[in-house]
């Protein structure tokens, strides 16, 4: 498959992903639990309001992303089967804990 055709096939799929938001503040994720529809691809927007970087880390979701201090990141997730998928902030794992619940 040619690269241009491959990209053209992916763009409409990505454009239809629903947006969900997480904020990192005081080394915690807000909300700590995010409910999304199962079977749907989502775009997770993460804003880091702390001065220090944080890493969104989830073995359950197979995702890792470093978010710079006062920075933001976007991660595509799913479609997920119904269930609970934990994540943490690797740099502040004692306080930065959360879960995505697919229903």
HUCORMO-V74258 format. One record per helix or strand. SS is the DSSP state (a for helix, b for strand). FROM is the first residue (numbers start at 0). LEN is the number of residues. Records with the same first field share a line. If there is no record, write none. Layout:
SS->FROM-LEN ; FROM-LEN
This chain:
a->2-13 ; 89-3
b->17-8 ; 27-3 ; 32-4 ; 41-7 ; 53-5 ; 62-5 ; 71-6 ; 82-7 ; 96-6
